Amino acid sequence: MFPLLLRNRGVCVLLLTLAFLPASTPAGAQSLSSHGNPVITVLIREVPVTAEVVSTPEKLYLGLSHRPALPPGHGMLFLLPAADVQHFCMRDMRFGLDFLWLKDGRVVGVTPQVPADFPGTLSSPVPVSQVLEVPAGFAAAHGIQVGDPVEFRP
């Protein structure tokens, strides 16, 4: 984890935050999803999302593929190794998604209503190192838009 911290300041701040979050489980263990990923709350303009956090190459590649569904109010936060124009696809997806492109504590792009069978590549509108995937329709249902503040909580 330390080399990743040295490469990207934005990721560094969030990973350090994750490392020192107060634990709700005994012995200081981080809360984990059923898939073994750390779980945090992401607030977008005070709208909470329970997000699994992924940052390893294997987990970044797998993402939400093969899962049968994503419950309302849940998502996956991708912590990428460097701020860059990011490219995502809907490989082996079974449900649609909204993509929220995040940078410097703000939503910098929203790609809504991407169907599970979308054949192309989705790209961030600007270089980012954080991407939040949420169920399709989430952004519209909550009025999420570019410029909205983003906060990470345990």
DAZI-V333101 format. One record per run of one state. SS is the DSSP state (~ for helix, > for strand, _ for the rest). FROM is the first residue (numbers start at 1). TO is the last residue. If there is no record, write none. Layout:
ss: [SS	SS]
from: [FROM	FROM]
to: [TO	TO]
This chain:
ss: [_	~	_	~	_	~	_	>	_	>	_	>	_	~	_	>	_	>	_	>	_	>	_	>	_	>	_	~	_	>	_]
from: [1	2	8	9	20	26	29	32	33	38	45	47	55	57	63	74	85	87	89	97	104	106	115	122	124	128	136	138	143	149	154]
to: [1	7	8	19	25	28	31	32	37	44	46	54	56	62	73	84	86	88	96	103	105	114	121	123	127	135	137	142	148	153	154]
